[in-house]
Amino acid sequence: AGPAVPEEIRRAADEFESVFLSEMLAPMFEGLQTDGLGGGGMGEEIFRPMLVERYAESITRSGGVGIADSIIRELMRMQET
């Protein structure tokens, strides 16, 4: 199974994957128009990026897309040398 992964490396890799996913998800929400009760306006402009970040964090916590695992492998390899 290999050596245990230090918590700092796991946390850094997960944070990187979340930031990456957030940047990839953000354009999907830019073109959405919301109107009506509780939708749209300045409030949504302010809070939409936070919602996208939470989506990205949720995807990462659910196993992500493999970016964090690749980063961990590389960081562990770099520590061995």
mmCIF file of the N, C-alpha and C atoms, coordinates in Angstrom:
data_MODEL
# 
_entry.id   MODEL 
# 
loop_
_atom_site.group_PDB 
_atom_site.id 
_atom_site.type_symbol 
_atom_site.label_atom_id 
_atom_site.label_alt_id 
_atom_site.label_comp_id 
_atom_site.label_asym_id 
_atom_site.label_entity_id 
_atom_site.label_seq_id 
_atom_site.pdbx_PDB_ins_code 
_atom_site.Cartn_x 
_atom_site.Cartn_y 
_atom_site.Cartn_z 
_atom_site.occupancy 
_atom_site.B_iso_or_equiv 
_atom_site.pdbx_formal_charge 
_atom_site.auth_seq_id 
_atom_site.auth_comp_id 
_atom_site.auth_asym_id 
_atom_site.auth_atom_id 
_atom_site.pdbx_PDB_model_num 
ATOM 1   N N  . ALA A 1 1  ? 0.817   -1.197 0.000   1.00 0.00 ? 1  ALA A N  1 
ATOM 2   C CA . ALA A 1 1  ? 0.000   0.000  0.000   1.00 0.00 ? 1  ALA A CA 1 
ATOM 3   C C  . ALA A 1 1  ? 0.856   1.255  0.000   1.00 0.00 ? 1  ALA A C  1 
ATOM 4   N N  . GLY A 1 2  ? 2.115   1.149  0.413   1.00 0.00 ? 2  GLY A N  1 
ATOM 5   C CA . GLY A 1 2  ? 3.010   2.291  0.400   1.00 0.00 ? 2  GLY A CA 1 
ATOM 6   C C  . GLY A 1 2  ? 3.037   2.998  1.733   1.00 0.00 ? 2  GLY A C  1 
ATOM 7   N N  . PRO A 1 3  ? 3.870   4.008  1.821   1.00 0.00 ? 3  PRO A N  1 
ATOM 8   C CA . PRO A 1 3  ? 4.012   4.741  3.083   1.00 0.00 ? 3  PRO A CA 1 
ATOM 9   C C  . PRO A 1 3  ? 2.770   5.581  3.390   1.00 0.00 ? 3  PRO A C  1 
ATOM 10  N N  . ALA A 1 4  ? 2.590   5.870  4.675   1.00 0.00 ? 4  ALA A N  1 
ATOM 11  C CA . ALA A 1 4  ? 1.471   6.715  5.089   1.00 0.00 ? 4  ALA A CA 1 
ATOM 12  C C  . ALA A 1 4  ? 1.689   8.142  4.581   1.00 0.00 ? 4  ALA A C  1 
ATOM 13  N N  . VAL A 1 5  ? 0.609   8.777  4.218   1.00 0.00 ? 5  VAL A N  1 
ATOM 14  C CA . VAL A 1 5  ? 0.671   10.139 3.692   1.00 0.00 ? 5  VAL A CA 1 
ATOM 15  C C  . VAL A 1 5  ? 0.515   11.113 4.848   1.00 0.00 ? 5  VAL A C  1 
ATOM 16  N N  . PRO A 1 6  ? 1.504   12.000 5.034   1.00 0.00 ? 6  PRO A N  1 
ATOM 17  C CA . PRO A 1 6  ? 1.367   13.011 6.094   1.00 0.00 ? 6  PRO A CA 1 
ATOM 18  C C  . PRO A 1 6  ? 0.122   13.878 5.875   1.00 0.00 ? 6  PRO A C  1 
ATOM 19  N N  . GLU A 1 7  ? -0.506  14.252 6.961   1.00 0.00 ? 7  GLU A N  1 
ATOM 20  C CA . GLU A 1 7  ? -1.741  15.039 6.901   1.00 0.00 ? 7  GLU A CA 1 
ATOM 21  C C  . GLU A 1 7  ? -1.549  16.353 6.140   1.00 0.00 ? 7  GLU A C  1 
ATOM 22  N N  . GLU A 1 8  ? -0.377  16.979 6.297   1.00 0.00 ? 8  GLU A N  1 
ATOM 23  C CA . GLU A 1 8  ? -0.135  18.267 5.612   1.00 0.00 ? 8  GLU A CA 1 
ATOM 24  C C  . GLU A 1 8  ? -0.151  18.091 4.100   1.00 0.00 ? 8  GLU A C  1 
ATOM 25  N N  . ILE A 1 9  ? 0.410   16.990 3.625   1.00 0.00 ? 9  ILE A N  1 
ATOM 26  C CA . ILE A 1 9  ? 0.437   16.737 2.179   1.00 0.00 ? 9  ILE A CA 1 
ATOM 27  C C  . ILE A 1 9  ? -0.981  16.463 1.686   1.00 0.00 ? 9  ILE A C  1 
ATOM 28  N N  . ARG A 1 10 ? -1.741  15.658 2.406   1.00 0.00 ? 10 ARG A N  1 
ATOM 29  C CA . ARG A 1 10 ? -3.120  15.352 2.014   1.00 0.00 ? 10 ARG A CA 1 
ATOM 30  C C  . ARG A 1 10 ? -3.947  16.632 1.971   1.00 0.00 ? 10 ARG A C  1 
ATOM 31  N N  . ARG A 1 11 ? -3.808  17.464 2.984   1.00 0.00 ? 11 ARG A N  1 
ATOM 32  C CA . ARG A 1 11 ? -4.582  18.710 3.048   1.00 0.00 ? 11 ARG A CA 1 
ATOM 33  C C  . ARG A 1 11 ? -4.203  19.641 1.890   1.00 0.00 ? 11 ARG A C  1 
ATOM 34  N N  . ALA A 1 12 ? -2.912  19.792 1.617   1.00 0.00 ? 12 ALA A N  1 
ATOM 35  C CA . ALA A 1 12 ? -2.469  20.668 0.530   1.00 0.00 ? 12 ALA A CA 1 
ATOM 36  C C  . ALA A 1 12 ? -2.969  20.159 -0.823  1.00 0.00 ? 12 ALA A C  1 
ATOM 37  N N  . ALA A 1 13 ? -2.900  18.850 -1.028  1.00 0.00 ? 13 ALA A N  1 
ATOM 38  C CA . ALA A 1 13 ? -3.354  18.267 -2.295  1.00 0.00 ? 13 ALA A CA 1 
ATOM 39  C C  . ALA A 1 13 ? -4.864  18.449 -2.465  1.00 0.00 ? 13 ALA A C  1 
ATOM 40  N N  . ASP A 1 14 ? -5.616  18.228 -1.393  1.00 0.00 ? 14 ASP A N  1 
ATOM 41  C CA . ASP A 1 14 ? -7.067  18.414 -1.462  1.00 0.00 ? 14 ASP A CA 1 
ATOM 42  C C  . ASP A 1 14 ? -7.434  19.875 -1.709  1.00 0.00 ? 14 ASP A C  1 
ATOM 43  N N  . GLU A 1 15 ? -6.726  20.789 -1.063  1.00 0.00 ? 15 GLU A N  1 
ATOM 44  C CA . GLU A 1 15 ? -6.996  22.214 -1.284  1.00 0.00 ? 15 GLU A CA 1 
ATOM 45  C C  . GLU A 1 15 ? -6.691  22.608 -2.721  1.00 0.00 ? 15 GLU A C  1 
ATOM 46  N N  . PHE A 1 16 ? -5.584  22.086 -3.269  1.00 0.00 ? 16 PHE A N  1 
ATOM 47  C CA . PHE A 1 16 ? -5.245  22.392 -4.656  1.00 0.00 ? 16 PHE A CA 1 
ATOM 48  C C  . PHE A 1 16 ? -6.333  21.885 -5.592  1.00 0.00 ? 16 PHE A C  1 
ATOM 49  N N  . GLU A 1 17 ? -6.792  20.645 -5.363  1.00 0.00 ? 17 GLU A N  1 
ATOM 50  C CA . GLU A 1 17 ? -7.838  20.090 -6.221  1.00 0.00 ? 17 GLU A CA 1 
ATOM 51  C C  . GLU A 1 17 ? -9.115  20.918 -6.116  1.00 0.00 ? 17 GLU A C  1 
ATOM 52  N N  . SER A 1 18 ? -9.474  21.357 -4.924  1.00 0.00 ? 18 SER A N  1 
ATOM 53  C CA . SER A 1 18 ? -10.671 22.179 -4.746  1.00 0.00 ? 18 SER A CA 1 
ATOM 54  C C  . SER A 1 18 ? -10.551 23.498 -5.487  1.00 0.00 ? 18 SER A C  1 
ATOM 55  N N  . VAL A 1 19 ? -9.408  24.142 -5.398  1.00 0.00 ? 19 VAL A N  1 
ATOM 56  C CA . VAL A 1 19 ? -9.209  25.416 -6.100  1.00 0.00 ? 19 VAL A CA 1 
ATOM 57  C C  . VAL A 1 19 ? -9.276  25.202 -7.609  1.00 0.00 ? 19 VAL A C  1 
ATOM 58  N N  . PHE A 1 20 ? -8.626  24.133 -8.079  1.00 0.00 ? 20 PHE A N  1 
ATOM 59  C CA . PHE A 1 20 ? -8.653  23.822 -9.505  1.00 0.00 ? 20 PHE A CA 1 
ATOM 60  C C  . PHE A 1 20 ? -10.093 23.588 -9.980  1.00 0.00 ? 20 PHE A C  1 
ATOM 61  N N  . LEU A 1 21 ? -10.832 22.761 -9.243  1.00 0.00 ? 21 LEU A N  1 
ATOM 62  C CA . LEU A 1 21 ? -12.215 22.479 -9.629  1.00 0.00 ? 21 LEU A CA 1 
ATOM 63  C C  . LEU A 1 21 ? -13.080 23.732 -9.578  1.00 0.00 ? 21 LEU A C  1 
ATOM 64  N N  . SER A 1 22 ? -12.850 24.581 -8.602  1.00 0.00 ? 22 SER A N  1 
ATOM 65  C CA . SER A 1 22 ? -13.590 25.834 -8.504  1.00 0.00 ? 22 SER A CA 1 
ATOM 66  C C  . SER A 1 22 ? -13.364 26.690 -9.748  1.00 0.00 ? 22 SER A C  1 
ATOM 67  N N  . GLU A 1 23 ? -12.125 26.763 -10.184 1.00 0.00 ? 23 GLU A N  1 
ATOM 68  C CA . GLU A 1 23 ? -11.813 27.538 -11.391 1.00 0.00 ? 23 GLU A CA 1 
ATOM 69  C C  . GLU A 1 23 ? -12.454 26.922 -12.637 1.00 0.00 ? 23 GLU A C  1 
ATOM 70  N N  . MET A 1 24 ? -12.567 25.607 -12.669 1.00 0.00 ? 24 MET A N  1 
ATOM 71  C CA . MET A 1 24 ? -13.178 24.937 -13.815 1.00 0.00 ? 24 MET A CA 1 
ATOM 72  C C  . MET A 1 24 ? -14.712 25.050 -13.784 1.00 0.00 ? 24 MET A C  1 
ATOM 73  N N  . LEU A 1 25 ? -15.289 25.072 -12.597 1.00 0.00 ? 25 LEU A N  1 
ATOM 74  C CA . LEU A 1 25 ? -16.745 25.166 -12.470 1.00 0.00 ? 25 LEU A CA 1 
ATOM 75  C C  . LEU A 1 25 ? -17.270 26.588 -12.671 1.00 0.00 ? 25 LEU A C  1 
ATOM 76  N N  . ALA A 1 26 ? -16.493 27.576 -12.297 1.00 0.00 ? 26 ALA A N  1 
ATOM 77  C CA . ALA A 1 26 ? -16.957 28.970 -12.322 1.00 0.00 ? 26 ALA A CA 1 
ATOM 78  C C  . ALA A 1 26 ? -17.553 29.394 -13.667 1.00 0.00 ? 26 ALA A C  1 
ATOM 79  N N  . PRO A 1 27 ? -16.911 29.099 -14.807 1.00 0.00 ? 27 PRO A N  1 
ATOM 80  C CA . PRO A 1 27 ? -17.500 29.532 -16.084 1.00 0.00 ? 27 PRO A CA 1 
ATOM 81  C C  . PRO A 1 27 ? -18.875 28.929 -16.372 1.00 0.00 ? 27 PRO A C  1 
ATOM 82  N N  . MET A 1 28 ? -19.154 27.760 -15.790 1.00 0.00 ? 28 MET A N  1 
ATOM 83  C CA . MET A 1 28 ? -20.463 27.135 -16.014 1.00 0.00 ? 28 MET A CA 1 
ATOM 84  C C  . MET A 1 28 ? -21.589 27.976 -15.436 1.00 0.00 ? 28 MET A C  1 
ATOM 85  N N  . PHE A 1 29 ? -21.294 28.742 -14.390 1.00 0.00 ? 29 PHE A N  1 
ATOM 86  C CA . PHE A 1 29 ? -22.328 29.505 -13.709 1.00 0.00 ? 29 PHE A CA 1 
ATOM 87  C C  . PHE A 1 29 ? -22.376 30.967 -14.139 1.00 0.00 ? 29 PHE A C  1 
ATOM 88  N N  . GLU A 1 30 ? -21.390 31.423 -14.904 1.00 0.00 ? 30 GLU A N  1 
ATOM 89  C CA . GLU A 1 30 ? -21.339 32.841 -15.283 1.00 0.00 ? 30 GLU A CA 1 
ATOM 90  C C  . GLU A 1 30 ? -22.505 33.253 -16.161 1.00 0.00 ? 30 GLU A C  1 
ATOM 91  N N  . GLY A 1 31 ? -22.950 32.385 -17.041 1.00 0.00 ? 31 GLY A N  1 
ATOM 92  C CA . GLY A 1 31 ? -24.009 32.753 -17.971 1.00 0.00 ? 31 GLY A CA 1 
ATOM 93  C C  . GLY A 1 31 ? -25.413 32.536 -17.450 1.00 0.00 ? 31 GLY A C  1 
ATOM 94  N N  . LEU A 1 32 ? -25.555 32.006 -16.246 1.00 0.00 ? 32 LEU A N  1 
ATOM 95  C CA . LEU A 1 32 ? -26.887 31.755 -15.706 1.00 0.00 ? 32 LEU A CA 1 
ATOM 96  C C  . LEU A 1 32 ? -27.573 33.055 -15.326 1.00 0.00 ? 32 LEU A C  1 
ATOM 97  N N  . GLN A 1 33 ? -28.787 33.193 -15.784 1.00 0.00 ? 33 GLN A N  1 
ATOM 98  C CA . GLN A 1 33 ? -29.596 34.355 -15.429 1.00 0.00 ? 33 GLN A CA 1 
ATOM 99  C C  . GLN A 1 33 ? -30.641 33.901 -14.419 1.00 0.00 ? 33 GLN A C  1 
ATOM 100 N N  . THR A 1 34 ? -30.696 34.548 -13.285 1.00 0.00 ? 34 THR A N  1 
ATOM 101 C CA . THR A 1 34 ? -31.707 34.202 -12.288 1.00 0.00 ? 34 THR A CA 1 
ATOM 102 C C  . THR A 1 34 ? -32.497 35.443 -11.935 1.00 0.00 ? 34 THR A C  1 
ATOM 103 N N  . ASP A 1 35 ? -33.780 35.297 -11.954 1.00 0.00 ? 35 ASP A N  1 
ATOM 104 C CA . ASP A 1 35 ? -34.677 36.390 -11.606 1.00 0.00 ? 35 ASP A CA 1 
ATOM 105 C C  . ASP A 1 35 ? -35.772 35.831 -10.702 1.00 0.00 ? 35 ASP A C  1 
ATOM 106 N N  . GLY A 1 36 ? -36.597 36.704 -10.260 1.00 0.00 ? 36 GLY A N  1 
ATOM 107 C CA . GLY A 1 36 ? -37.724 36.267 -9.455  1.00 0.00 ? 36 GLY A CA 1 
ATOM 108 C C  . GLY A 1 36 ? -37.417 36.305 -7.973  1.00 0.00 ? 36 GLY A C  1 
ATOM 109 N N  . LEU A 1 37 ? -38.292 35.710 -7.212  1.00 0.00 ? 37 LEU A N  1 
ATOM 110 C CA . LEU A 1 37 ? -38.212 35.725 -5.769  1.00 0.00 ? 37 LEU A CA 1 
ATOM 111 C C  . LEU A 1 37 ? -36.915 35.097 -5.270  1.00 0.00 ? 37 LEU A C  1 
ATOM 112 N N  . GLY A 1 38 ? -36.092 35.897 -4.632  1.00 0.00 ? 38 GLY A N  1 
ATOM 113 C CA . GLY A 1 38 ? -34.850 35.403 -4.043  1.00 0.00 ? 38 GLY A CA 1 
ATOM 114 C C  . GLY A 1 38 ? -33.720 35.175 -5.021  1.00 0.00 ? 38 GLY A C  1 
ATOM 115 N N  . GLY A 1 39 ? -33.901 35.456 -6.276  1.00 0.00 ? 39 GLY A N  1 
ATOM 116 C CA . GLY A 1 39 ? -32.860 35.194 -7.261  1.00 0.00 ? 39 GLY A CA 1 
ATOM 117 C C  . GLY A 1 39 ? -32.306 36.466 -7.854  1.00 0.00 ? 39 GLY A C  1 
ATOM 118 N N  . GLY A 1 40 ? -31.084 36.382 -8.300  1.00 0.00 ? 40 GLY A N  1 
ATOM 119 C CA . GLY A 1 40 ? -30.458 37.487 -8.998  1.00 0.00 ? 40 GLY A CA 1 
ATOM 120 C C  . GLY A 1 40 ? -29.996 38.602 -8.083  1.00 0.00 ? 40 GLY A C  1 
ATOM 121 N N  . GLY A 1 41 ? -29.600 39.668 -8.693  1.00 0.00 ? 41 GLY A N  1 
ATOM 122 C CA . GLY A 1 41 ? -29.203 40.851 -7.959  1.00 0.00 ? 41 GLY A CA 1 
ATOM 123 C C  . GLY A 1 41 ? -27.785 40.804 -7.418  1.00 0.00 ? 41 GLY A C  1 
ATOM 124 N N  . MET A 1 42 ? -27.458 41.830 -6.645  1.00 0.00 ? 42 MET A N  1 
ATOM 125 C CA . MET A 1 42 ? -26.130 41.994 -6.063  1.00 0.00 ? 42 MET A CA 1 
ATOM 126 C C  . MET A 1 42 ? -25.780 40.849 -5.118  1.00 0.00 ? 42 MET A C  1 
ATOM 127 N N  . GLY A 1 43 ? -26.754 40.389 -4.349  1.00 0.00 ? 43 GLY A N  1 
ATOM 128 C CA . GLY A 1 43 ? -26.505 39.295 -3.408  1.00 0.00 ? 43 GLY A CA 1 
ATOM 129 C C  . GLY A 1 43 ? -26.008 38.045 -4.100  1.00 0.00 ? 43 GLY A C  1 
ATOM 130 N N  . GLU A 1 44 ? -26.637 37.707 -5.197  1.00 0.00 ? 44 GLU A N  1 
ATOM 131 C CA . GLU A 1 44 ? -26.199 36.519 -5.924  1.00 0.00 ? 44 GLU A CA 1 
ATOM 132 C C  . GLU A 1 44 ? -24.810 36.719 -6.516  1.00 0.00 ? 44 GLU A C  1 
ATOM 133 N N  . GLU A 1 45 ? -24.531 37.896 -7.016  1.00 0.00 ? 45 GLU A N  1 
ATOM 134 C CA . GLU A 1 45 ? -23.199 38.175 -7.545  1.00 0.00 ? 45 GLU A CA 1 
ATOM 135 C C  . GLU A 1 45 ? -22.134 37.978 -6.475  1.00 0.00 ? 45 GLU A C  1 
ATOM 136 N N  . ILE A 1 46 ? -22.463 38.334 -5.255  1.00 0.00 ? 46 ILE A N  1 
ATOM 137 C CA . ILE A 1 46 ? -21.509 38.209 -4.155  1.00 0.00 ? 46 ILE A CA 1 
ATOM 138 C C  . ILE A 1 46 ? -21.364 36.757 -3.710  1.00 0.00 ? 46 ILE A C  1 
ATOM 139 N N  . PHE A 1 47 ? -22.463 36.032 -3.611  1.00 0.00 ? 47 PHE A N  1 
ATOM 140 C CA . PHE A 1 47 ? -22.436 34.691 -3.028  1.00 0.00 ? 47 PHE A CA 1 
ATOM 141 C C  . PHE A 1 47 ? -22.215 33.556 -4.017  1.00 0.00 ? 47 PHE A C  1 
ATOM 142 N N  . ARG A 1 48 ? -22.416 33.784 -5.305  1.00 0.00 ? 48 ARG A N  1 
ATOM 143 C CA . ARG A 1 48 ? -22.233 32.708 -6.279  1.00 0.00 ? 48 ARG A CA 1 
ATOM 144 C C  . ARG A 1 48 ? -20.818 32.129 -6.248  1.00 0.00 ? 48 ARG A C  1 
ATOM 145 N N  . PRO A 1 49 ? -19.758 32.937 -6.200  1.00 0.00 ? 49 PRO A N  1 
ATOM 146 C CA . PRO A 1 49 ? -18.415 32.344 -6.118  1.00 0.00 ? 49 PRO A CA 1 
ATOM 147 C C  . PRO A 1 49 ? -18.220 31.457 -4.888  1.00 0.00 ? 49 PRO A C  1 
ATOM 148 N N  . MET A 1 50 ? -18.850 31.833 -3.787  1.00 0.00 ? 50 MET A N  1 
ATOM 149 C CA . MET A 1 50 ? -18.758 30.994 -2.582  1.00 0.00 ? 50 MET A CA 1 
ATOM 150 C C  . MET A 1 50 ? -19.461 29.661 -2.799  1.00 0.00 ? 50 MET A C  1 
ATOM 151 N N  . LEU A 1 51 ? -20.596 29.685 -3.468  1.00 0.00 ? 51 LEU A N  1 
ATOM 152 C CA . LEU A 1 51 ? -21.323 28.460 -3.764  1.00 0.00 ? 51 LEU A CA 1 
ATOM 153 C C  . LEU A 1 51 ? -20.485 27.551 -4.660  1.00 0.00 ? 51 LEU A C  1 
ATOM 154 N N  . VAL A 1 52 ? -19.847 28.126 -5.666  1.00 0.00 ? 52 VAL A N  1 
ATOM 155 C CA . VAL A 1 52 ? -18.995 27.340 -6.558  1.00 0.00 ? 52 VAL A CA 1 
ATOM 156 C C  . VAL A 1 52 ? -17.840 26.719 -5.778  1.00 0.00 ? 52 VAL A C  1 
ATOM 157 N N  . GLU A 1 53 ? -17.251 27.465 -4.854  1.00 0.00 ? 53 GLU A N  1 
ATOM 158 C CA . GLU A 1 53 ? -16.179 26.915 -4.020  1.00 0.00 ? 53 GLU A CA 1 
ATOM 159 C C  . GLU A 1 53 ? -16.678 25.734 -3.195  1.00 0.00 ? 53 GLU A C  1 
ATOM 160 N N  . ARG A 1 54 ? -17.875 25.849 -2.647  1.00 0.00 ? 54 ARG A N  1 
ATOM 161 C CA . ARG A 1 54 ? -18.437 24.754 -1.841  1.00 0.00 ? 54 ARG A CA 1 
ATOM 162 C C  . ARG A 1 54 ? -18.705 23.534 -2.711  1.00 0.00 ? 54 ARG A C  1 
ATOM 163 N N  . TYR A 1 55 ? -19.175 23.753 -3.944  1.00 0.00 ? 55 TYR A N  1 
ATOM 164 C CA . TYR A 1 55 ? -19.362 22.629 -4.866  1.00 0.00 ? 55 TYR A CA 1 
ATOM 165 C C  . TYR A 1 55 ? -18.020 21.926 -5.097  1.00 0.00 ? 55 TYR A C  1 
ATOM 166 N N  . ALA A 1 56 ? -16.983 22.704 -5.343  1.00 0.00 ? 56 ALA A N  1 
ATOM 167 C CA . ALA A 1 56 ? -15.658 22.126 -5.597  1.00 0.00 ? 56 ALA A CA 1 
ATOM 168 C C  . ALA A 1 56 ? -15.154 21.357 -4.381  1.00 0.00 ? 56 ALA A C  1 
ATOM 169 N N  . GLU A 1 57 ? -15.333 21.911 -3.194  1.00 0.00 ? 57 GLU A N  1 
ATOM 170 C CA . GLU A 1 57 ? -14.908 21.221 -1.971  1.00 0.00 ? 57 GLU A CA 1 
ATOM 171 C C  . GLU A 1 57 ? -15.682 19.923 -1.786  1.00 0.00 ? 57 GLU A C  1 
ATOM 172 N N  . SER A 1 58 ? -16.962 19.948 -2.104  1.00 0.00 ? 58 SER A N  1 
ATOM 173 C CA . SER A 1 58 ? -17.792 18.747 -1.981  1.00 0.00 ? 58 SER A CA 1 
ATOM 174 C C  . SER A 1 58 ? -17.332 17.663 -2.949  1.00 0.00 ? 58 SER A C  1 
ATOM 175 N N  . ILE A 1 59 ? -17.024 18.043 -4.167  1.00 0.00 ? 59 ILE A N  1 
ATOM 176 C CA . ILE A 1 59 ? -16.516 17.081 -5.152  1.00 0.00 ? 59 ILE A CA 1 
ATOM 177 C C  . ILE A 1 59 ? -15.210 16.473 -4.660  1.00 0.00 ? 59 ILE A C  1 
ATOM 178 N N  . THR A 1 60 ? -14.327 17.302 -4.126  1.00 0.00 ? 60 THR A N  1 
ATOM 179 C CA . THR A 1 60 ? -13.041 16.821 -3.615  1.00 0.00 ? 60 THR A CA 1 
ATOM 180 C C  . THR A 1 60 ? -13.248 15.857 -2.455  1.00 0.00 ? 60 THR A C  1 
ATOM 181 N N  . ARG A 1 61 ? -14.120 16.212 -1.515  1.00 0.00 ? 61 ARG A N  1 
ATOM 182 C CA . ARG A 1 61 ? -14.392 15.331 -0.366  1.00 0.00 ? 61 ARG A CA 1 
ATOM 183 C C  . ARG A 1 61 ? -15.012 14.008 -0.795  1.00 0.00 ? 61 ARG A C  1 
ATOM 184 N N  . SER A 1 62 ? -15.718 14.014 -1.923  1.00 0.00 ? 62 SER A N  1 
ATOM 185 C CA . SER A 1 62 ? -16.375 12.804 -2.405  1.00 0.00 ? 62 SER A CA 1 
ATOM 186 C C  . SER A 1 62 ? -15.450 11.925 -3.242  1.00 0.00 ? 62 SER A C  1 
ATOM 187 N N  . GLY A 1 63 ? -14.189 12.252 -3.276  1.00 0.00 ? 63 GLY A N  1 
ATOM 188 C CA . GLY A 1 63 ? -13.239 11.452 -4.040  1.00 0.00 ? 63 GLY A CA 1 
ATOM 189 C C  . GLY A 1 63 ? -12.566 12.227 -5.156  1.00 0.00 ? 63 GLY A C  1 
ATOM 190 N N  . GLY A 1 64 ? -13.111 13.356 -5.494  1.00 0.00 ? 64 GLY A N  1 
ATOM 191 C CA . GLY A 1 64 ? -12.490 14.224 -6.484  1.00 0.00 ? 64 GLY A CA 1 
ATOM 192 C C  . GLY A 1 64 ? -12.391 13.602 -7.863  1.00 0.00 ? 64 GLY A C  1 
ATOM 193 N N  . VAL A 1 65 ? -11.480 14.155 -8.634  1.00 0.00 ? 65 VAL A N  1 
ATOM 194 C CA . VAL A 1 65 ? -11.262 13.685 -10.002 1.00 0.00 ? 65 VAL A CA 1 
ATOM 195 C C  . VAL A 1 65 ? -9.866  13.108 -10.185 1.00 0.00 ? 65 VAL A C  1 
ATOM 196 N N  . GLY A 1 66 ? -9.140  12.948 -9.094  1.00 0.00 ? 66 GLY A N  1 
ATOM 197 C CA . GLY A 1 66 ? -7.825  12.310 -9.150  1.00 0.00 ? 66 GLY A CA 1 
ATOM 198 C C  . GLY A 1 66 ? -6.637  13.252 -9.099  1.00 0.00 ? 66 GLY A C  1 
ATOM 199 N N  . ILE A 1 67 ? -6.900  14.536 -9.107  1.00 0.00 ? 67 ILE A N  1 
ATOM 200 C CA . ILE A 1 67 ? -5.794  15.498 -9.083  1.00 0.00 ? 67 ILE A CA 1 
ATOM 201 C C  . ILE A 1 67 ? -5.039  15.408 -7.764  1.00 0.00 ? 67 ILE A C  1 
ATOM 202 N N  . ALA A 1 68 ? -5.752  15.352 -6.652  1.00 0.00 ? 68 ALA A N  1 
ATOM 203 C CA . ALA A 1 68 ? -5.100  15.294 -5.340  1.00 0.00 ? 68 ALA A CA 1 
ATOM 204 C C  . ALA A 1 68 ? -4.229  14.043 -5.220  1.00 0.00 ? 68 ALA A C  1 
ATOM 205 N N  . ASP A 1 69 ? -4.723  12.918 -5.721  1.00 0.00 ? 69 ASP A N  1 
ATOM 206 C CA . ASP A 1 69 ? -3.940  11.684 -5.655  1.00 0.00 ? 69 ASP A CA 1 
ATOM 207 C C  . ASP A 1 69 ? -2.641  11.805 -6.451  1.00 0.00 ? 69 ASP A C  1 
ATOM 208 N N  . SER A 1 70 ? -2.709  12.439 -7.609  1.00 0.00 ? 70 SER A N  1 
ATOM 209 C CA . SER A 1 70 ? -1.503  12.642 -8.415  1.00 0.00 ? 70 SER A CA 1 
ATOM 210 C C  . SER A 1 70 ? -0.509  13.556 -7.706  1.00 0.00 ? 70 SER A C  1 
ATOM 211 N N  . ILE A 1 71 ? -1.015  14.590 -7.091  1.00 0.00 ? 71 ILE A N  1 
ATOM 212 C CA . ILE A 1 71 ? -0.151  15.521 -6.356  1.00 0.00 ? 71 ILE A CA 1 
ATOM 213 C C  . ILE A 1 71 ? 0.506   14.810 -5.182  1.00 0.00 ? 71 ILE A C  1 
ATOM 214 N N  . ILE A 1 72 ? -0.261  14.009 -4.465  1.00 0.00 ? 72 ILE A N  1 
ATOM 215 C CA . ILE A 1 72 ? 0.299   13.265 -3.327  1.00 0.00 ? 72 ILE A CA 1 
ATOM 216 C C  . ILE A 1 72 ? 1.407   12.335 -3.793  1.00 0.00 ? 72 ILE A C  1 
ATOM 217 N N  . ARG A 1 73 ? 1.155   11.590 -4.865  1.00 0.00 ? 73 ARG A N  1 
ATOM 218 C CA . ARG A 1 73 ? 2.196   10.682 -5.382  1.00 0.00 ? 73 ARG A CA 1 
ATOM 219 C C  . ARG A 1 73 ? 3.475   11.440 -5.716  1.00 0.00 ? 73 ARG A C  1 
ATOM 220 N N  . GLU A 1 74 ? 3.319   12.580 -6.379  1.00 0.00 ? 74 GLU A N  1 
ATOM 221 C CA . GLU A 1 74 ? 4.499   13.355 -6.767  1.00 0.00 ? 74 GLU A CA 1 
ATOM 222 C C  . GLU A 1 74 ? 5.228   13.938 -5.569  1.00 0.00 ? 74 GLU A C  1 
ATOM 223 N N  . LEU A 1 75 ? 4.480   14.470 -4.604  1.00 0.00 ? 75 LEU A N  1 
ATOM 224 C CA . LEU A 1 75 ? 5.124   15.028 -3.401  1.00 0.00 ? 75 LEU A CA 1 
ATOM 225 C C  . LEU A 1 75 ? 5.830   13.944 -2.585  1.00 0.00 ? 75 LEU A C  1 
ATOM 226 N N  . MET A 1 76 ? 5.215   12.786 -2.492  1.00 0.00 ? 76 MET A N  1 
ATOM 227 C CA . MET A 1 76 ? 5.848   11.678 -1.772  1.00 0.00 ? 76 MET A CA 1 
ATOM 228 C C  . MET A 1 76 ? 7.107   11.217 -2.503  1.00 0.00 ? 76 MET A C  1 
ATOM 229 N N  . ARG A 1 77 ? 7.056   11.170 -3.831  1.00 0.00 ? 77 ARG A N  1 
ATOM 230 C CA . ARG A 1 77 ? 8.232   10.797 -4.624  1.00 0.00 ? 77 ARG A CA 1 
ATOM 231 C C  . ARG A 1 77 ? 9.348   11.814 -4.423  1.00 0.00 ? 77 ARG A C  1 
ATOM 232 N N  . MET A 1 78 ? 8.995   13.090 -4.386  1.00 0.00 ? 78 MET A N  1 
ATOM 233 C CA . MET A 1 78 ? 9.988   14.146 -4.197  1.00 0.00 ? 78 MET A CA 1 
ATOM 234 C C  . MET A 1 78 ? 10.620  14.059 -2.822  1.00 0.00 ? 78 MET A C  1 
ATOM 235 N N  . GLN A 1 79 ? 9.856   13.649 -1.809  1.00 0.00 ? 79 GLN A N  1 
ATOM 236 C CA . GLN A 1 79 ? 10.410  13.525 -0.464  1.00 0.00 ? 79 GLN A CA 1 
ATOM 237 C C  . GLN A 1 79 ? 11.413  12.384 -0.370  1.00 0.00 ? 79 GLN A C  1 
ATOM 238 N N  . GLU A 1 80 ? 11.193  11.343 -1.168  1.00 0.00 ? 80 GLU A N  1 
ATOM 239 C CA . GLU A 1 80 ? 12.087  10.186 -1.131  1.00 0.00 ? 80 GLU A CA 1 
ATOM 240 C C  . GLU A 1 80 ? 13.459  10.494 -1.709  1.00 0.00 ? 80 GLU A C  1 
ATOM 241 N N  . THR A 1 81 ? 13.511  11.449 -2.634  1.00 0.00 ? 81 THR A N  1 
ATOM 242 C CA . THR A 1 81 ? 14.809  11.763 -3.266  1.00 0.00 ? 81 THR A CA 1 
ATOM 243 C C  . THR A 1 81 ? 15.602  12.767 -2.494  1.00 0.00 ? 81 THR A C  1 
# 
